[in-house]
């Protein structure tokens, strides 16, 4: 919590006050830790902690030791949040030339190019240099979102991520800080008119791109292929836009975003085939390796990264390296992710991913304790999880989208199981396309039926109107109230759910 507070609050502060906070906070933390240490070592209170009867009583020896440890943990979190926030602020593009004079930029593709709604290509470019008028050139760093011409998209896809390119064009709109070549608000947009591939990607990236294109080629031409590519690879270029809008209207658009649910299916298949032969621990380690390869194939996506880190931590639990504490594992995943890639925490998908899982582990347990015994368990568990995730994310959704779709709570009970079966079928079809291509058509009939059933389900749920919200206060209060009421059930929770 300390890391989250400083990480998200630091960029919002005005510059003079921000610098003062960064300088003053370490002094305050040192004083706070020192004070807690003095209290913990006062005469009569320096005995080692023990689970005595008065362990939780105020001013007991154990009480002071616990307070000291928690203050140290809070201080470490605050410092980590400052470091990640400052690192993210320092990643703002530095161009070296006034933006209005720049006519070309050179850099490395930071992700696989994708197709935008207007048919143009788009992707992030990690800058190396910029070129201006009168043959001016300057070194540059940072990340820029580039919109490529539609005719250049197929060629860029073939070269894939990590290819070095030079694009001609200009920056779009108000980029902030034009005179100095700096940016203050998010990645700037560059509109490219010409694209030149300067250098191919490394061998590993070429192999990854080749595998990715081979899978997309196998899925192309099938009615269900676009949805399969979106669910397996996160590629929505061939996804029917009408179907995507139906998912959004049904409150199930999160199903199309790669996250823990998709990773859980891959992990479950690995465990099913390897557990009998290798045992639990060896199968968990093999699954972790496969998950890393899968994430490397997909590319950078915050919610998928969160799920992968949680799976790796769950592997640590399976081999006895970490305790079975889901909320602690979720917090550890947050710290690891913002430390490795500080810029990931600013995305809405990152925030919703962590809030949803936190809601499942806290509010979901509260609702499950209420629903248990009143409805069958196979409905109580997923419905309580959906309620927990919905309430935990309601304030953020309301503040960012202005529309709430409660129908997704019920639609998800049908869409998620159908999507799970559909994904398993797509994986089986991919395997058969390399082994026995003739059987793909037979399996494809079942996948077409599932595709139609999913289309009908989200269409039916999308007919229910959403709720327009102008603020987020009541959603936040309701979430905090349920969180407070559900705290006892969270403490008693023992089951580990690292793949949710």
C-alpha positions as CSV (number, residue, x, y, z in Angstrom):
1,X,0.0,0.0,0.0
2,X,2.9,2.4,0.7
3,X,4.3,1.7,-2.8
4,X,0.9,2.3,-4.4
5,X,0.4,5.6,-2.6
6,X,3.7,7.1,-3.6
7,X,3.7,5.6,-7.1
8,X,0.3,7.0,-8.1
9,X,0.4,10.3,-6.0
10,X,3.9,11.4,-7.0
11,X,3.2,12.3,-10.7
12,X,0.1,14.3,-9.7
13,X,2.1,16.7,-7.5
14,X,3.3,20.0,-8.9
15,X,7.0,20.0,-9.5
16,X,8.4,22.2,-6.6
17,X,6.3,20.3,-4.1
18,X,7.1,17.0,-5.6
19,X,10.9,17.5,-5.2
20,X,10.4,18.6,-1.6
21,X,8.4,15.5,-0.8
22,X,11.1,13.3,-2.4
23,X,13.8,15.0,-0.3
24,X,11.8,15.1,3.0
25,X,10.2,11.7,3.0
26,X,13.4,9.7,3.5
27,X,14.2,11.9,6.6
28,X,10.8,11.3,8.0
29,X,11.0,7.6,7.4
30,X,14.4,7.3,9.1
31,X,13.0,9.2,12.1
32,X,9.9,7.0,12.2
33,X,11.8,3.7,12.0
34,X,14.3,4.9,14.6
35,X,11.4,5.8,17.0
36,X,9.7,2.5,16.5
37,X,13.0,0.7,17.1
38,X,13.6,2.7,20.3
39,X,10.1,1.7,21.5
40,X,10.7,-1.9,20.6
41,X,13.9,-2.0,22.6
42,X,12.8,-0.1,25.7
43,X,13.6,-1.7,29.0
44,X,11.2,-4.5,29.7
45,X,10.1,-4.6,26.0
46,X,13.2,-6.0,24.4
47,X,12.2,-9.7,24.8
48,X,11.9,-11.6,21.6
49,X,8.3,-11.8,20.2
50,X,6.3,-14.9,21.1
51,X,2.7,-15.9,20.5
52,X,1.8,-15.2,24.1
53,X,-1.7,-14.6,25.4
54,X,-1.1,-10.8,25.4
55,X,0.4,-10.8,21.9
56,X,-2.1,-8.4,20.5
57,X,-2.6,-6.3,23.6
58,X,-1.4,-2.6,23.2
59,X,2.0,-1.9,24.7
60,X,2.9,-5.5,24.9
61,X,6.4,-6.7,23.8
62,X,4.9,-8.4,20.7
63,X,2.9,-5.3,19.9
64,X,6.0,-3.1,19.6
65,X,7.9,-5.7,17.5
66,X,5.0,-6.0,15.1
67,X,4.6,-2.2,14.8
68,X,8.4,-1.9,14.2
69,X,8.3,-4.5,11.4
70,X,5.3,-2.9,9.7
71,X,6.8,0.6,9.8
72,X,9.9,-0.9,8.1
73,X,7.7,-2.5,5.5
74,X,5.8,0.7,4.9
75,X,9.0,2.6,4.6
76,X,10.3,0.2,2.0
77,X,7.1,0.4,0.1
78,X,7.1,4.2,0.0
79,X,10.7,4.3,-1.2
80,X,10.0,1.7,-3.9
81,X,6.9,3.7,-5.0
82,X,9.0,6.8,-5.2
83,X,11.7,5.1,-7.2
84,X,9.2,3.6,-9.7
85,X,7.3,6.9,-10.0
86,X,10.5,8.9,-10.6
87,X,11.7,6.3,-13.1
88,X,8.4,6.5,-15.0
89,X,8.5,10.3,-15.1
90,X,12.1,10.1,-16.3
91,X,10.9,7.9,-19.3
92,X,9.2,10.9,-21.0
93,X,10.5,11.3,-24.5
94,X,13.6,13.5,-25.0
95,X,13.9,14.5,-28.6
96,X,16.8,17.0,-28.7
97,X,15.0,19.1,-31.4
98,X,11.9,21.3,-31.3
99,X,8.9,19.0,-32.2
100,X,7.6,21.3,-34.9
101,X,10.9,20.9,-36.9
102,X,11.0,17.1,-36.7
103,X,10.4,15.3,-40.0
104,X,11.4,11.8,-39.2
105,X,12.2,9.5,-36.2
106,X,14.3,6.4,-35.9
107,X,13.9,3.6,-33.3
108,X,13.1,0.0,-32.5
109,X,9.6,-1.4,-32.6
110,X,8.6,-2.0,-29.0
111,X,5.7,-4.2,-29.8
112,X,4.1,-6.0,-32.7
113,X,2.3,-3.5,-35.0
114,X,-1.5,-3.8,-34.9
115,X,-4.3,-2.4,-37.0
116,X,-6.3,0.6,-35.8
117,X,-10.0,1.2,-36.3
118,X,-9.4,3.3,-39.4
119,X,-7.3,0.6,-41.1
120,X,-3.9,2.2,-40.4
121,X,-1.1,0.4,-38.5
122,X,-0.1,1.5,-35.1
123,X,2.6,0.6,-32.6
124,X,5.1,1.9,-30.1
125,X,8.6,2.9,-31.2
126,X,11.5,3.2,-28.8
127,X,13.4,6.2,-30.0
128,X,17.1,6.2,-31.1
129,X,17.3,9.5,-33.1
130,X,15.3,12.2,-34.8
131,X,15.8,14.1,-38.1
132,X,14.7,17.6,-38.8
133,X,14.8,20.2,-41.6
134,X,18.1,21.1,-43.2
135,X,19.6,17.7,-42.4
136,X,19.6,18.3,-38.7
137,X,19.8,15.1,-36.6
138,X,19.9,14.5,-32.8
139,X,19.9,11.5,-30.5
140,X,16.6,10.8,-28.7
141,X,15.1,8.5,-26.1
142,X,11.7,7.5,-24.9
143,X,8.7,5.9,-26.4
144,X,6.4,7.3,-29.2
145,X,3.1,5.9,-30.5
146,X,3.3,5.8,-34.3
147,X,0.5,5.5,-36.8
148,X,1.8,3.8,-39.9
149,X,0.3,3.9,-43.5
150,X,-2.1,1.0,-44.1
151,X,0.1,-0.3,-47.0
152,X,3.1,-0.5,-44.7
153,X,1.4,-2.7,-42.1
154,X,1.9,-6.1,-43.8
155,X,5.6,-5.6,-44.2
156,X,6.0,-4.4,-40.6
157,X,4.1,-7.4,-39.4
158,X,6.6,-9.7,-41.2
159,X,9.6,-8.0,-39.5
160,X,7.8,-7.8,-36.1
161,X,8.9,-6.5,-32.8
162,X,12.5,-5.3,-32.2
163,X,13.0,-4.4,-35.9
164,X,14.7,-1.0,-36.3
165,X,12.8,1.4,-38.6
166,X,12.9,5.0,-39.8
167,X,9.6,6.7,-40.3
168,X,8.9,10.1,-42.1
169,X,6.1,12.3,-40.9
170,X,5.3,14.7,-38.1
171,X,3.9,14.8,-34.6
172,X,0.1,15.1,-34.2
173,X,-1.6,17.7,-32.1
174,X,-0.3,19.4,-29.0
175,X,2.5,17.3,-27.7
176,X,3.4,19.5,-24.7
177,X,6.7,21.3,-24.3
178,X,7.2,21.9,-28.0
179,X,10.0,24.4,-27.6
180,X,12.1,22.1,-25.6
181,X,11.2,18.8,-27.3
182,X,9.8,17.4,-24.1
183,X,6.5,15.8,-23.2
184,X,4.5,16.0,-20.1
185,X,1.4,13.9,-20.6
186,X,1.6,10.4,-22.0
187,X,3.4,9.1,-25.1
188,X,3.2,11.6,-28.1
189,X,1.6,10.6,-31.4
190,X,3.6,10.5,-34.6
191,X,1.8,10.3,-38.0
192,X,4.1,8.5,-40.5
193,X,3.8,8.9,-44.2
194,X,6.8,6.8,-45.2
195,X,8.4,3.7,-43.5
196,X,11.8,2.2,-44.0
197,X,13.1,-0.9,-42.3
198,X,16.7,-0.2,-41.3
199,X,17.6,-3.4,-39.5
200,X,15.9,-6.8,-38.9
201,X,15.1,-8.1,-35.5
202,X,17.5,-10.4,-33.6
203,X,17.3,-14.2,-34.2
204,X,15.1,-14.9,-31.2
205,X,12.6,-12.2,-32.2
206,X,12.5,-13.5,-35.7
207,X,11.7,-17.0,-34.4
208,X,9.0,-15.5,-32.1
209,X,7.5,-13.5,-35.0
210,X,7.6,-16.6,-37.3
211,X,5.7,-18.7,-34.7
212,X,3.2,-15.9,-34.1
213,X,2.5,-15.5,-37.9
214,X,2.2,-19.2,-38.4
215,X,-0.5,-19.5,-35.7
216,X,-2.3,-16.5,-37.2
217,X,-2.1,-18.1,-40.7
218,X,-3.7,-21.3,-39.3
219,X,-6.6,-19.4,-37.8
220,X,-7.2,-17.2,-40.8
221,X,-10.1,-18.2,-43.1
222,X,-12.2,-19.7,-40.3
223,X,-15.4,-18.0,-39.0
224,X,-14.1,-18.4,-35.5
225,X,-10.5,-17.6,-36.4
226,X,-10.7,-13.9,-35.4
227,X,-12.1,-14.6,-32.0
228,X,-9.5,-17.4,-31.5
229,X,-6.6,-15.0,-32.4
230,X,-8.0,-12.4,-29.9
231,X,-8.3,-15.0,-27.1
232,X,-5.0,-16.8,-27.7
233,X,-2.6,-14.1,-28.9
234,X,-4.4,-10.8,-28.1
235,X,-4.5,-10.0,-31.9
236,X,-7.9,-8.3,-32.6
237,X,-7.1,-7.2,-36.2
238,X,-9.4,-9.9,-37.6
239,X,-12.0,-9.8,-34.9
240,X,-15.4,-8.9,-36.1
241,X,-15.9,-5.3,-34.8
242,X,-19.7,-5.9,-34.3
243,X,-18.9,-8.9,-32.0
244,X,-16.4,-6.8,-30.0
245,X,-19.1,-4.1,-29.5
246,X,-21.6,-6.8,-28.4
247,X,-19.1,-8.0,-25.8
248,X,-18.7,-4.4,-24.6
249,X,-22.5,-3.9,-24.4
250,X,-22.9,-7.1,-22.5
251,X,-20.3,-6.0,-19.9
252,X,-18.0,-8.9,-20.9
253,X,-15.3,-6.9,-22.8
254,X,-12.8,-8.1,-20.1
255,X,-13.1,-11.6,-21.6
256,X,-11.4,-10.4,-24.8
257,X,-8.4,-8.9,-22.9
258,X,-5.7,-11.4,-22.2
259,X,-5.5,-12.0,-18.4
260,X,-5.5,-14.6,-15.8
261,X,-8.4,-16.5,-17.2
262,X,-6.6,-17.2,-20.5
263,X,-3.4,-18.0,-18.7
264,X,-5.3,-20.4,-16.4
265,X,-6.6,-22.4,-19.4
266,X,-3.0,-22.8,-20.7
267,X,-1.7,-23.7,-17.3
268,X,-4.5,-26.2,-16.6
269,X,-3.8,-28.0,-19.9
270,X,-0.1,-28.2,-19.0
271,X,-1.0,-29.6,-15.5
272,X,-3.4,-32.1,-17.0
273,X,-0.9,-33.6,-19.3
274,X,2.3,-33.4,-17.2
275,X,1.1,-33.9,-13.6
276,X,0.8,-37.7,-13.9
277,X,4.2,-38.1,-15.4
278,X,6.2,-35.5,-13.6
279,X,4.4,-35.0,-10.3
280,X,3.0,-31.7,-8.9
281,X,6.3,-29.8,-8.3
282,X,8.0,-30.8,-11.6
283,X,4.8,-30.1,-13.5
284,X,4.5,-26.7,-11.8
285,X,8.1,-25.8,-12.8
286,X,7.5,-27.0,-16.4
287,X,4.3,-25.0,-16.5
288,X,6.1,-21.9,-15.3
289,X,8.6,-22.2,-18.2
290,X,5.8,-22.7,-20.7
291,X,4.0,-19.6,-19.3
292,X,7.2,-17.5,-19.7
293,X,7.4,-18.6,-23.3
294,X,3.7,-17.9,-23.9
295,X,4.0,-14.4,-22.4
296,X,7.1,-13.8,-24.6
297,X,5.1,-14.9,-27.6
298,X,2.2,-12.6,-26.8
299,X,4.2,-9.5,-26.0
300,X,3.8,-6.8,-23.4
301,X,0.3,-6.7,-21.8
302,X,-0.1,-5.5,-18.3
303,X,-2.9,-7.8,-17.2
304,X,-1.2,-10.8,-18.7
305,X,2.1,-9.9,-17.0
306,X,0.3,-9.7,-13.7
307,X,-1.2,-13.2,-14.3
308,X,2.2,-14.6,-15.3
309,X,3.9,-13.2,-12.2
310,X,1.1,-14.6,-10.0
311,X,1.5,-18.0,-11.6
312,X,5.2,-17.9,-11.0
313,X,4.6,-17.0,-7.3
314,X,2.0,-19.8,-7.2
315,X,4.7,-22.2,-8.4
316,X,6.8,-20.9,-5.5
317,X,3.9,-21.9,-3.2
318,X,3.6,-25.4,-4.8
319,X,7.3,-26.2,-4.2
320,X,7.2,-24.8,-0.6
321,X,9.1,-21.6,-1.2
322,X,6.3,-19.2,-0.4
323,X,3.3,-19.3,2.0
324,X,-0.3,-19.7,0.9
325,X,-1.4,-16.1,1.2
326,X,-3.2,-14.9,-1.9
327,X,-3.4,-11.3,-1.0
328,X,0.3,-11.2,-0.1
329,X,1.1,-12.8,-3.4
330,X,-1.0,-10.2,-5.2
331,X,0.8,-7.4,-3.4
332,X,4.2,-9.0,-4.2
333,X,3.2,-9.2,-7.9
334,X,2.4,-5.5,-7.8
335,X,5.8,-4.6,-6.4
336,X,7.6,-6.8,-8.8
337,X,5.7,-5.5,-11.8
338,X,6.2,-1.8,-11.1
339,X,9.9,-2.4,-10.2
340,X,10.6,-4.3,-13.5
341,X,8.5,-2.0,-15.8
342,X,7.4,1.2,-14.0
343,X,5.4,2.5,-16.9
344,X,3.0,-0.5,-16.8
345,X,1.2,0.7,-13.7
346,X,-0.3,3.8,-15.4
347,X,-2.5,1.8,-17.8
348,X,-6.2,1.3,-17.1
349,X,-5.9,-2.5,-17.7
350,X,-3.2,-2.7,-15.0
351,X,-5.3,-1.0,-12.5
352,X,-8.5,-2.9,-13.3
353,X,-6.6,-6.2,-13.3
354,X,-5.2,-5.8,-9.8
355,X,-8.5,-4.3,-8.4
356,X,-10.5,-7.1,-9.8
357,X,-8.4,-9.8,-8.3
358,X,-8.2,-8.0,-5.0
359,X,-12.0,-7.8,-5.1
360,X,-12.3,-11.5,-5.8
361,X,-10.0,-12.3,-2.8
362,X,-11.8,-10.0,-0.4
363,X,-15.3,-9.0,-1.4
364,X,-15.8,-12.2,-3.2
365,X,-15.3,-14.2,0.0
366,X,-17.8,-12.0,1.8
367,X,-20.5,-12.6,-0.9
368,X,-19.6,-16.3,-1.1
369,X,-20.3,-16.6,2.7
370,X,-23.7,-15.1,2.1
371,X,-24.7,-17.1,-1.0
372,X,-23.4,-20.4,0.3
373,X,-26.3,-22.6,1.1
374,X,-28.8,-20.5,-0.8
375,X,-27.8,-21.4,-4.3
376,X,-25.8,-24.3,-5.7
377,X,-22.1,-24.1,-5.2
378,X,-21.3,-24.2,-8.9
379,X,-23.2,-20.9,-9.2
380,X,-22.3,-19.3,-5.8
381,X,-18.5,-19.4,-6.3
382,X,-18.4,-17.7,-9.8
383,X,-21.2,-15.2,-8.9
384,X,-19.5,-14.1,-5.7
385,X,-16.3,-13.7,-7.6
386,X,-18.0,-11.6,-10.2
387,X,-19.7,-9.4,-7.6
388,X,-16.3,-8.9,-5.8
389,X,-14.5,-7.9,-9.0
390,X,-17.4,-5.7,-10.1
391,X,-17.5,-3.7,-6.9
392,X,-13.8,-3.4,-6.6
393,X,-13.5,-1.9,-10.1
394,X,-16.8,0.0,-10.1
395,X,-15.3,3.4,-9.0
396,X,-12.5,3.2,-11.7
397,X,-14.9,2.1,-14.4
398,X,-17.3,4.9,-13.5
399,X,-14.6,7.5,-13.5
400,X,-13.1,6.5,-16.8
401,X,-16.0,5.3,-18.9
402,X,-19.1,6.9,-17.4
403,X,-21.2,3.7,-17.9
404,X,-21.8,0.7,-15.7
405,X,-23.2,-2.6,-17.1
406,X,-24.4,-4.8,-14.2
407,X,-25.8,-7.3,-16.7
408,X,-22.2,-8.5,-17.1
409,X,-22.5,-10.2,-13.7
410,X,-25.0,-12.7,-15.0
411,X,-23.8,-12.8,-18.6
412,X,-20.3,-13.7,-17.4
413,X,-21.7,-16.9,-15.8
414,X,-22.4,-18.2,-19.3
415,X,-19.8,-16.4,-21.4
416,X,-16.8,-17.4,-19.3
417,X,-17.5,-21.2,-19.4
418,X,-18.3,-21.1,-23.1
419,X,-15.1,-19.1,-23.8
420,X,-13.1,-21.6,-21.8
421,X,-14.4,-24.5,-23.9
422,X,-13.9,-22.4,-27.1
423,X,-10.2,-21.7,-26.2
424,X,-9.5,-25.4,-25.5
425,X,-11.1,-26.2,-28.9
426,X,-9.0,-23.6,-30.7
427,X,-5.8,-25.0,-29.1
428,X,-6.8,-28.5,-30.2
429,X,-7.5,-27.2,-33.7
430,X,-4.1,-25.6,-33.8
431,X,-2.5,-28.9,-32.7
432,X,-4.4,-30.9,-35.3
433,X,-3.6,-28.4,-38.1
434,X,0.1,-29.5,-37.8
435,X,-0.6,-33.2,-37.2
436,X,-3.8,-34.1,-39.0
437,X,-5.2,-31.1,-41.0
438,X,-8.2,-33.1,-42.2
439,X,-9.6,-33.3,-38.7
440,X,-9.6,-29.5,-38.3
441,X,-12.7,-29.2,-40.4
442,X,-14.6,-31.6,-38.2
443,X,-13.5,-29.8,-35.0
444,X,-14.2,-26.5,-36.8
445,X,-17.9,-27.3,-37.0
446,X,-18.1,-27.5,-33.2
447,X,-16.1,-24.3,-32.9
448,X,-18.4,-22.5,-35.3
449,X,-21.3,-23.6,-33.2
450,X,-19.7,-22.3,-30.0
451,X,-18.8,-19.1,-31.8
452,X,-22.5,-18.6,-32.8
453,X,-23.6,-19.5,-29.2
454,X,-21.2,-16.8,-27.8
455,X,-22.5,-14.3,-30.4
456,X,-26.1,-15.0,-29.4
457,X,-25.3,-14.8,-25.7
458,X,-23.6,-11.5,-25.8
459,X,-26.2,-10.1,-28.2
460,X,-29.0,-11.1,-25.8
461,X,-27.1,-9.6,-22.8
462,X,-26.3,-6.4,-24.7
463,X,-30.0,-5.7,-25.1
464,X,-30.1,-4.8,-21.4
465,X,-29.4,-1.1,-21.1
466,X,-26.4,0.1,-19.0
467,X,-26.4,2.7,-16.2
468,X,-25.0,6.1,-16.9
469,X,-22.9,7.4,-14.0
470,X,-21.7,10.9,-13.6
471,X,-19.3,10.2,-10.7
472,X,-17.7,7.5,-8.7
473,X,-18.3,8.4,-5.1
474,X,-21.1,6.0,-4.2
475,X,-19.3,3.1,-6.0
476,X,-16.1,3.7,-4.0
477,X,-18.1,4.0,-0.7
478,X,-20.0,0.7,-1.4
479,X,-16.7,-1.1,-2.3
480,X,-15.0,0.1,1.0
481,X,-18.1,-0.9,3.0
482,X,-18.1,-4.4,1.6
483,X,-14.4,-4.6,2.0
484,X,-14.7,-3.8,5.7
485,X,-17.5,-6.3,6.2
486,X,-15.6,-9.0,4.3
487,X,-12.4,-8.6,6.2
488,X,-13.1,-11.5,8.6
489,X,-13.7,-13.9,5.7
490,X,-10.5,-12.7,4.0
491,X,-8.5,-13.5,7.1
492,X,-9.9,-17.1,7.2
493,X,-9.3,-17.7,3.6
494,X,-6.8,-20.5,3.1
495,X,-7.3,-21.6,-0.6
496,X,-4.7,-20.4,-3.1
497,X,-6.1,-19.0,-6.4
498,X,-3.0,-17.8,-8.3
499,X,-4.4,-18.1,-11.8
500,X,-7.6,-16.1,-11.5
